[in-house]
Amino acid sequence: MGIGGSIFLIALGAIFAFAVQADLGWLDLSVVGWVLMLAGVAGLLVTLYFWNSRRRTVVATPARGDRVVAERVVPVQDDRVVQEYREVRRPGRTV
């Protein structure tokens, strides 16, 4: 859903729950507002969880302009811990 969509649902739900005083008879707008706010909070939490799980540690070496990216997830193979590092170079640069 994304952060923007989640904040939109929270704001729209707050408007329906607290600001609108309409009586539709068969539909309670305050309940619709609370449901929208809960959906927005759930979407925000899921989005933040996935963003946090994709975060990487980046170490910069300014002398050469290279970057070493270390993944936070450490894979395990044959009961051994293996750390993976990737070296990322800027495009157009020859070594």
TAPEGI-V541135 format. One record per backbone hydrogen bond with DSSP energy under -0.5 kcal/mol. NH is the residue of the N-H (numbers start at 1). CO is the residue of the C=O. E is the energy in kcal/mol with one decimal. If there is no record, write none. Layout:
BEGIN
NH/CO/E ; NH/CO/E
END
This chain:
BEGIN
6/2/-1.8 ; 7/3/-2.4 ; 8/4/-2.2 ; 9/5/-2.2 ; 10/6/-2.2 ; 11/7/-2.6 ; 12/8/-2.8 ; 13/9/-2.5 ; 14/10/-2.2 ; 15/11/-2.1 ; 16/12/-2.3 ; 17/13/-2.6 ; 18/14/-2.5 ; 19/14/-0.6 ; 19/15/-1.8 ; 20/15/-1.6 ; 24/22/-0.6 ; 24/27/-0.8 ; 26/24/-1.7 ; 29/27/-0.8 ; 32/28/-1.7 ; 33/29/-2.3 ; 34/30/-2.2 ; 35/31/-2.4 ; 36/32/-2.4 ; 37/33/-2.4 ; 38/34/-2.4 ; 39/35/-2.4 ; 40/36/-2.3 ; 41/37/-2.4 ; 42/38/-2.5 ; 43/39/-2.5 ; 44/40/-2.2 ; 45/41/-2.4 ; 46/42/-2.3 ; 47/43/-2.3 ; 48/44/-2.5 ; 49/45/-2.1 ; 50/46/-2.2 ; 51/47/-2.3 ; 52/48/-2.2 ; 53/49/-1.8 ; 54/50/-0.9 ; 55/52/-0.9 ; 57/70/-2.2 ; 58/56/-0.5 ; 59/68/-2.6 ; 60/58/-0.5 ; 61/66/-2.1 ; 62/60/-0.6 ; 64/61/-0.7 ; 65/61/-1.9 ; 66/61/-0.7 ; 67/88/-1.6 ; 68/59/-2.5 ; 69/67/-0.5 ; 69/86/-2.7 ; 70/57/-2.7 ; 70/68/-0.6 ; 71/69/-0.6 ; 71/84/-0.9 ; 72/55/-0.6 ; 75/73/-0.7 ; 77/80/-2.2 ; 80/77/-1.6 ; 82/75/-2.0 ; 82/80/-0.5 ; 86/69/-1.9 ; 88/67/-2.7 ; 88/86/-0.6 ; 89/87/-0.5 ; 93/90/-1.1 ; 94/92/-0.5
END
